[in-house]
Amino acid sequence: MTSILSAAQFHNEEAAYAFVEAHLWPTGPVCPHCAGCVRISKMEGKSTRIGTYKCYQCRKPFTVKVGTVFESSHIPLHLWLQAIFLIASSKKGISANQLHRTLGITLKSAWFMGHRVREAMREGGFAPFGAGGGFVEVDETFIGHDKAIKPKGMKKGRGFHHKNKVLSLVDRTSGRAMSMVVDDVKASTLAPIVLANVAREARLMTDEASYYTLVGREFASHDVVHHQAGEYVRGDVYTNTIEGFFSIFKRGMKGVYQHCGHNHLNRYLAEFDFRYSNRIALGVDDAARAGRILSGVVGKRLTYETIGQ
């Protein structure tokens, strides 16, 4: 059995460009400057960089990296493909230190590369969860330390006020997950998010938290599982699916990444959402998952100066 990492695109720069071009330009090169797809020629001079084309409509040169998360990166494209596959196939993530050692690049580059790949994993345009009357589980969790609330050195206490707050939704039928950082866990904050992302015909599943009481009336049904009373399953009423998602997320954040600032947490959530929504149980293997990340690199430029904004 041959390792998938033995493929030419992971070791040869010309093969890497050909692989990405075939994936992003299935019908031929497209100019990222003017969106033209005719009168484009490949430049093959001795001093020309690999994969350079020229558009004779706008008279500008380009490569497949322009307009993607790869743009302006000095890291070889075949190492980018290795990083994408490693992140896609690591269920609980892979640290910047591990990428730095595996790929032979600096730690700073590995950290920035990881964030750019997570940006490619950020998905949008989902159909509403629970369309057709499916079950949607909604829950919140707390992780880390939001230093904007309690700066370093200030006593944190035993509550969750100083922690980062995360709201997640899981559609049992499609297996998709969606998570976001929220400022607080008040009904006025959570209800608009639930209403915007869950179909009205859905069956809502939550725990007994009071901030879901009013918003639950907007859906076909709202069933509650009473954890404080020791109840975890009542027929098809449970939130065990979303608890399983939180388990994977927290094991990754605490065991692999160990620390995450508040301003970067949404990007890490996008990573765990993506892998959960594209897992092997849904028929998506590691190679297919990496391919879906590669499809998401277009139009998501991320610079070092703006990465924390």
Secondary structure, 3 states (H helix, E strand, C coil): CCCHHHCHHHCCHHHHHHHHHHHHCCCCCCCCCCCCCCCEEECCCCCCCCCCEEECCCCEEECCCCCECCCCCCCCHHHHHHHHHHHHHCCCCCCHHHHHHHHCCCHHHHHHHHHHHHHHHCCCCCCCECCCCCEEEEEEEEECCCCCCCCCCCCCCCCCCCCEEEEEEEECCCCCEEEEEECCCCHHHHHHHHHHHECCCCEEEEECCHHHHHHHCCCCEEEEECHHHCCCCECCECCHHHHHHHHHHHHHHHHHHCCCCHHHHHHHHHHHHHHHHCCHHHCCCHHHHHHHHHHCCECCCCCCCCCCC
